[in-house]
């Protein structure tokens, strides 16, 4: 049973690893790169996208982008990864930077479209070159992930710098949504100098500009600084009422953990996670599924549905745990989940794949493929996988600093790295 899933975290943004703003709202200002005429409904959005010629007109490119977003946010059976990718591709090919970034996320993970790291890098680059800072940042995150080779850190820097410059420009201009991304980096000191005063100013500017995601994370920032609880939580509650899934997810976490001003209330936590999940926030689906898994077999259908949605939305830990759950009954059924999790960047899942292909449990024995998965997991900082690579007498492919850190940890824990005979 999937009891371990209850420890799944809600939101990777604070770790500085998660790719950001997969579903940015289409720009509505006069300074937008296209005429962002909103769709009246799902049907009209889809019709405008499907009727556009080989190269969409600007307004129809926005319709394609919005159609893709709606397909990703929809609950099953309307949830449609393949359809979203097709709509994003149409919009991207018509010059719409937001769509290039969203398509890049799906292509990098292989969600609803063939996986291709090279193509994802190209798509992020196209978004970045068209002035979309989030594309720049997601490209920086790819290079920094460990999968880009020993020089990945250096290759990431110029893209991160371009992202931050773009965030600053847009936040000070007419696009408050960027303020939350800028504030997060300033708050954590990721990619730039840590500056809490500047982070607060950016959160406040975004929230005052009407961005409810910025309001939500501004509230969490204030609470972390020991500010008055009631106004901050009221701000998050309003954001949830206005349909911001991230806000509903944060409130769910507060109810579940009994954090002020709430006493622990699991019923309310589940209700808020459900709202967040239905709104397309993967973290809420993950927490919802993890909590429901505690009831055991009786709740399998419900918790599996929540974790399946989280996995489809890109929550790698949910994919990994679904694989563990499936592995107890059918080893072969676990592989698709672990493959999805590994593609997204879950190191343990890559390690599990390596073990499966080496042992032949649930997969055809393939020593070469097994080692490729161990190497991938090692690049994602899985020390057990690095040990497998080292014992095979192969280069770890890590930077000198990361390899030294791994070898020191191995020595302290008595792990032999001598090549096996």
HELIX and SHEET records of a PDB file:
HELIX    1   1 UNK A    3  UNK A    7  5                                   5    
HELIX    2   2 UNK A   12  UNK A   15  5                                   4    
HELIX    3   3 UNK A   42  UNK A   51  1                                  10    
HELIX    4   4 UNK A   58  UNK A   73  1                                  16    
HELIX    5   5 UNK A   81  UNK A   93  1                                  13    
HELIX    6   6 UNK A   97  UNK A  109  1                                  13    
HELIX    7   7 UNK A  117  UNK A  129  1                                  13    
HELIX    8   8 UNK A  133  UNK A  144  1                                  12    
HELIX    9   9 UNK A  152  UNK A  172  1                                  21    
HELIX   10  10 UNK A  177  UNK A  188  1                                  12    
HELIX   11  11 UNK A  196  UNK A  208  1                                  13    
HELIX   12  12 UNK A  212  UNK A  224  1                                  13    
HELIX   13  13 UNK A  229  UNK A  241  1                                  13    
HELIX   14  14 UNK A  245  UNK A  257  1                                  13    
HELIX   15  15 UNK A  266  UNK A  278  1                                  13    
HELIX   16  16 UNK A  282  UNK A  292  1                                  11    
HELIX   17  17 UNK A  293  UNK A  299  5                                   7    
HELIX   18  18 UNK A  300  UNK A  312  1                                  13    
HELIX   19  19 UNK A  316  UNK A  327  1                                  12    
HELIX   20  20 UNK A  331  UNK A  344  1                                  14    
HELIX   21  21 UNK A  347  UNK A  359  1                                  13    
HELIX   22  22 UNK A  367  UNK A  379  1                                  13    
HELIX   23  23 UNK A  383  UNK A  391  1                                   9    
HELIX   24  24 UNK A  400  UNK A  412  1                                  13    
END                                                                             
